Amino acid sequence: MGRPVRFLFICSRNQWRSPTAEALFRNHPHVVARSAGTSPNAVHHVNALDLKWADVIFVMEPKHKQRVVAEFPEATRYKEMHVLDIPDDYQRDDPELVRLLTECLAPYLEK
């Protein structure tokens, strides 16, 4: 088995959705995860190094993809990026958010 797959999760402020997704993979044997936000006020603002590090990028909403691609066109040109369509309706570690993330990400764990 090779190195773990690197997942990068992106939401707006890196406060609730993306850190919850990152935490889901904290002890996963085949995945390592990071999270970031698109807002200038994000806990961790996404940067080119994050994007370079990632094997797969997951954004919560289409606007996140648009912002990341607009800000980092070169860093995202050949990256696998998926929109999860999870609205900003949840607090960190909300059981419903965890359920949605688990359901949305299951196909990517079967690869």
N, C-alpha and C positions, 0 to 999 in steps of 0.2 A: 504494500500500500504506500502511495506517495504522501506528500505533505497534505495537511488539511486544506479544504477549499476555504477561501477567504470571502466572507459575505460582508458587505457594507450596507447598513441601513440608514436611510435619510428621511427625515421629516423636516418640519419648519424650524423649531427651536431646540431640537435634540433634548427634549425635556420628558416626553411621555411615550410616544409611539416607538421611535427608533431605539431608545435605551431599553424598552421592554423587549423588543425583538433581539437586541444584543444579548440581554440576560438569558433569553431562551436557549442560547447556544453556549453559555458559559462552560458547561461540562460536556459538550458534545464531542465524541471521539474523532469526528471527521470534518468538523467545521470550526473555524475561528471567526469571530465577528467583531465589528466595530460599529459605531454609530456616529452620526453627525447631523447638522442642520443647515438649512439654506439661509436662514435669517442672520443678519449681522449680529443679532442679540442671542444667537444660539449658544448653548453651553459649550459645544465644540462646533465651530463653523467648518463645513466641508472644505477641503483644500486639495490641491493637485496630488499631494503625497498620498492622501487617503484613496483617491481614485486609482492611482498607480498601484497601490497595495492590493486593491480588491480584485478578486476573480469575477465576482458577480455583485452587481449593485441593485439594491431594492429601494424604491422610493414609495412613499405612502400614497401620493396623489400625482396626477399628471403635471400639476404646476411645479412640483419638485423636479421632475425630469426636465421640464423646460428650463428651469433656472440653472440646473447643474450643466446641462448641455450648452446653454448660452454663456455661462461663466467660464466653462472649461471645455471648449470644443475639441481641442487636441487630445486632452486626457480621456475624453469619453468616446472618441471616434470609433474605436474597435472594442469597446467594452460591452459586455452583456448587461443590459439594464431592464428591469421589470417594474411595472407599476402595480402595486398591490391593491389600490383603490380602497384604502382604509381611511375614513374621514377623521378629522380631529375632534372626535366626540368622547375620548376616553382619557382617564388619568393613568399614570404609570402603574403597571402591573394589574390593571383592571382585568378581572377574570374573562370578561367578554372580549377584550382586546387580545388576551393570551389565546383564547379559543380561535379568534379570527386569524391571528398570525400563524398559529399551528396549522390551521386548515389551508391557508394561502401558501405556506412554505413547504408543505408535504411533498408536492410534486418535484421540487428542487432537491429534495433529500434522496429521492429515488433514482437520481441520475447516476 
